[in-house]
Amino acid sequence: MLQLEVLKSNPSEVKARLAKKNFQQLELVDIIIAIDEKRRATKSEIDTLLSERNKLSKEIGLLVKNNDPEAEKVKTRVSEIKFALESLELTFQNLEQELHQNLVLLPNLPADIVPAGKTAEDNFISYQVDNIPSAIGGALPHWELAKKYNIIDFELGTKLTGPGFPVYKGKGAILQRALINFFLFEAASAGYTEMMVPHMVNEESAFATGQLPDKEGQMYHATVDNFYLIPTAEVPLTNIYRDTILEEKDFPIKITGYTPCFRREAGSYGKDVRGLNRLHQFDKVEIVQIQHPEKSYQTLDEMCMHVENLLKKLQLPYRILRLCGGDMSFASALTYDFEVYSVAQERWLEVSSVSNFETFQSNRLKLRYRTADNKKILAHTLNGSAMALPRVLAAILEINQSPEGIKIPSALQKYTGFEMID
């Protein structure tokens, strides 16, 4: 959530940056400022009346003691103030609620280096491998390889649940588990502490990281208990530090976790959702950092290097995109996407997003740190997929296929216990 002080300090600049993110309701900035002015004026009236009431209350005792006829007039005025305060306090509460309801509709402001643009076609390619591999003759897409080697059963998943819920079998299940272990081991080696977190969160947690009220339609909702199945481990991991005051010595906080992720992905159809391209349930290892504001962009670069190193170790062709304003998430200030090349589909597949949220999440989380002079300042939060498994697995299957079978990348062989799927 944007800080109110930021909006009030330079509303024109805020509108320009929101427009860069392709946000259409720029009038909300003026509406919020107007509501705040009413709220502040109401608070001033309340404070004035409270001061008058306190003063008169002290006078009443003395007036009564001296049988002063003014006592009744003062009592009447105190009663009038009481009723006026009840009305003003209700107005103030309503303005506070209205202010909050409008503030949460504003997305985060994009960083200065975010490219202008509205769609994925406008993203800036900051790196791409020199040699994009070509498919060998007769190369199969991963969904056909899965069937050929009996390692992923999409039809069985549809029978058990529905489309987008595959069943991994035999060496396919082992390869899936190997990728999870590999990603967790690499995160631990980079100084991240592993956490095992719930796969459902409450409404407060979903709001704090920006999923609500922006993404209700994308999340599975257990309505009886009002829990949400997590769309990413970012939600429970970051919320570990909700309502927390840190010390500067605590930075950086580095945590990681593996979870299944659940996304409804309503309206997704066609070739882009075949096989593992887009699932309703998938596995992912997430890395999260909570950092001092002065160091968060250096940290973002370090997290990107971590993801890039994973792709290098898996020997996958990749590219890195700096997302344009219109393609960024609601909560992000700057995002880098990592894509791997699918040789059989001849297209790039997103496998990771690494983002800096600056204070947007921490303002909702009430996540602050105490400075040396005892001020409480909002921390910066960052996260990244390190990594999402489905498309990584798809790329591994497609790029390593041969007439003999599918060669397992050397970095994974100590986790799988085999070198080939045949």
N, C-alpha and C positions, 0 to 999 in steps of 0.2 A: 504494500500500500504506500502510495506517495505521501510524503510528509507535507502537512498543511503549510508549513513555513516556506517550503519550496515553491508551492503554487502562488502564494501571496507575494513572494519576493520579486518574481518576474513572470507574470502570467503570459505575456507575449512569447517569451522564450519557451515556456512550458507547452504552449499551443503549437509552436513551430516544431518542437521535438515529437509531440504526439502525432502531428500530421505526418512526420517522417515514418512513423510506425503504422501509418494508414488508418489511424483512429478517426472515426467520423464525427463523434459527438463532442466537438471542441467547445461547444457552449457550456458543457458541464463545468469547465474551469471557472467561468464567470458565475454560474449558479452556486458552486461551492463557496466561492469567496463571498457572495451575497448572503448565503446562509450563515457563514461564520460571522459576518458583521452583525447580523440580527442576534446571533447567539451571544456575542460579546456585549452588545448593547443591553440584552436581557440580563446577563450576568452583572453588569454594572448597576442596573436598577435593583437587582436582588441585594447586592452588597450595600447600596445606599440605604435601602429599607432596613436591612439587618442592623446597620450601624445606628439608624434612628431608633429602632425598637430597643436595642440594648441600652441606649442612652435614656430613653423614656422609662424603661423598666427599672432603672436605678433611681429615677426621680420619684416613681410612684410611692415607694415605701416612705420616703421623707414627707411627701405631700399628705399621705394618709395619717402619718404620725402627728402632723401639725394641723390636722382637720382642715386642710386647704381645699376649697371648693374646686380648684383646678384639677384635683385628683380624678374626678369622674371624666373630665374632658380628655385627660391623658390616657385613662383606661380605654375610652372609646377609640382614641387614635391607635392604641396598641392593637385593639381588635381589628380595626380597618387594615392595619399593616399585615396582620396575620392572614387575613383573607386575600389580600393583594399578593403576598408571598406565595400562597398556595397556587394561585393562578400563574404567577411568573415562573415558579419552579416547574410546573407542568409544561409550560411553554418552552422552558430551557431544555427539559428532557426530550421533548419532541424535536427541537432543533438539533440537539446532539445526535439523535437517532437519524434524522434526515441528513445531517452532515456526513455521518458514517456511511449511510446507504449510498450516497453519491460518490464519496471518496473511493469506495471499493470497486466502482465501475471503471476507474481510470487505470490503464495499464502502466507498466513501468516505462520510464523515459529511456530511449535508446542512447547508448554512448556515442561520443562524437565520431568515432571511426565506423559506425554502422553505415553500410551503403544505403542510398536511397533506392526504393523499389517496392513493388507490391506483391510479387509472386516469386516462387523458387527460381524462375528463369533470371531474376535480377540479382541473385546471390553472387558474391565475388569469389572466384576460385583463387585461394591464396597459395595452394600447392597442389600439384598433380604429378604422379609418377611419369617418368619419361616414356616408358614402354608399356603400352596397354596390350596385354596378351590377346591373341586371337584364338578362337575355338578350333580345336583339332577336328578333322573330318568326322562327322557323325557324333559330335559332342552332344550330350543330353542335358537338359535343364535338371535342376536338383530334384524336382518332384518325380521325374522319371527315374533318376538314379536311386531315389529312396525306394521306389517300387521294385526296381531291378534287384537291389541288394537286400530288400526286406528290412530296412532300418527305420523307416518312418511310415506309419499307416494313417493317411488322412481320412480314408473312408471309415475306419474304426472310430476315430475321434468324432466324426460326424454322427455315427451311430450312438456313441456314449453320451455326447453332449450336443454338438452341432458343428457347423463349419467354423474353422479357425481354432480348433482344439485338437491338434495332432497327438498321436500316440507314438512315442519313440520306442524302438524295439532292439533288443540284442546289442550289436555294436553301435547302433545309432544312439541308444540310451547311454552306453558307456562313453561315446564321444561327447555327448551333451554334458555328462557329469565331468568329463576331463576338461572341457572348456571352462566350466564353473570353477573347478579347482585351480586351473591355470590362472584365471583372472584374479581369484582371491589371493593366491600365492604372490602374484606380481604386485598386487595392492599392498599386501603386508610387507613385502620387501621395500616398498616405497614409503613406508612409515604410517600406513593407515591401520587403524584398529578395527578389527572385524566385529560387527554386531549382528545378532540374530533378532530380528524385529517382527512384530505382528504383521499379518498380511491384510488386516482390516484396520481402519482408523476411524475415529469419531469425527464429527462435523468440525470441531474446533481445529483439529489437525489438518483437515483438508482445506479449511479456510486459510490457515496460517502460511501454507506454502503456495497459495494462489490457485489451487484447483477449484475452489468455490469462491465466488459464484460463477466462475468463467467456464468450467468444464463439467457441469452436472450431467450433460447428455453423453459424455464419454466414459463415465464411471459406472460400475455396477453398484447398486445401492441395496443394502439389506434393510428394508424399510421398517421392519418390526423393531429392530434395535437401533436403527438410524446409524448404521455403520457403513462405510464405503470400502469396497475391495480396492487395494492400492493400485494405481496406474503405474507407479514406479516406487522403488525403495527410497527415493528422495524424500517422500512424504514422512514416513515414520522416522527415518534417520535424522532429518533436519529438526523435526519436532521434539527430539530428545532434549533440545536446548530451548524449547518454548518456556517463556516466563523465567528466564535465567539472567543473572548478572555475572559476567565473567571478570577476571582480572587480566590486565594486559599481558602478564606472564603466561597466560593460558594459551595464547596464540602460537602457532596455528593449531586448530583442532582438526584432525584428519580421521574420518571414519569411513568404513566400507561395509557393504552387506550384500548378500545374495538373497533375492526373493523371486518368486513368480510375480508377474505383472498382469493386470487385467484391464482390458480396454474394449469398450463396446465397438468403437470405430464405425459408428452408424453411417450408412451411405457409401461404404467402400465396396466397389464391385469391379469386375473385369480382370484383365491380365495382371494388373498391379497387385492383386491379392492372391495370385496362384501360389500354391505350395506354402513356403515359409515367408513369403514376401510381406504378408500382413496377417497377424494372428490376434485373436481375442485373449489368449493366455500365452505368455512367453516368459522365458527366464532371462534375468539380467543381473549383472553385478554393477553396483553403483558406488561411486566415490563422492564424498561430500567433504567440503572444507568450510570452516568458519574462521574468518581472518580479519586482521586489522584493516580498516579502510585504506590505509596508505600502501598496503602490500597486496591488495586483492587482484590487481591486474597482472602483477608478476606471478601470483599464484595461478591465475587462469592460464598463463603461458606454460607453467610447469605441468598443470593437469593435461593440457593438450599434448605436451611432449610425452606424458605417460601413455595416453591412448595411442599416439603415433608409434611408440615403441612396441606396443602390443601387436599392432598390425604388421610391423616389420618382422617381429619374431614369428608370426604366423605366415609370413611370406605372401601376403595378400596385396594386390595392387590397390592403391587408395588415393583419394584426394581429400583436401580440406577446404571447406567453404566457410566464408564469413557471411552470415545470413544478413539479408537486407531487412529494412524496417518492417515491411509488410509480411515477411515470412517468419518473424521471430515469435516466440511465445509471449503470452500476456505478461509474465512476471520478469522476463529477462531484460538485462541492459545490454548484453553482448553475448552472442552465441556463435560457436564454431561447430559445424557439422562435419563428421567424417563419413565418407562413402567408400565402399569397396566395389570393384568391378565384377559384374556377373558375366563370365565369358559366354555362357550358353544363351543368356537372355540379351546380351550385348547392351547392358544398361548399368548405370550406377545405382547402388542400393545403400541407403543410410543405415549406419550401424552404431553411431554414437553422436550425442550432442553434449557439448561442454559449455556451461554458461556461468556468467557472473550476474548475480541479482542485485548487487550493491546492497542498499538498505531496504529494498522493497519487501522481501520476506521477513527480515528481522523486525521491521516496524509492525507487521502483523503478529509475529512471534513474541514481541516484547523481549527481544534478545539484545542485551546491551553489555557493554564492558565499562569498568570503572577506571578512569584516568588517574594519574598521579595526584592531580588536584581535586580528586573526588567527584568529578563530573561523570555522568552516565551517558554514554554515546552508543548509538546503534552500530552493531557489528556488520560486516559484509558476509553474505553466504554465497557459496558456489557449489555446483555439482556437475557430474559428468557420467555418462554411460561408459563403463569400462569392464565389460561391454555388454550390449544386447546380443543374445545368442542367435536368434533365428537366421538373420541374413548373413552373419559371420559363418554359420554352419553351412548355409546354402552356397556361399562363395567357396568355402573349403572343398565341398563336394565337387563343384563344377570345375574348379581350376586344377584339381589334383586327379581328375579321372584319366584313366588310360585303359587300353585293352585288357590289362591284367587286373584292374580294380582301381580303388581309390586310395592313393598314398596319404597316410596321416602326416601332417607337418611334424618335423623333428621336435619342436618345442612341446608338442602334446604327447609324444609317444611314451614318456615316463608316467603319464597319467592314464593313458588308455591301456598300456600293456601289450599293444599290438601295433604293427606298422602299416597294415593294409586292411582295407575292407574289400573282400572278394567273395 
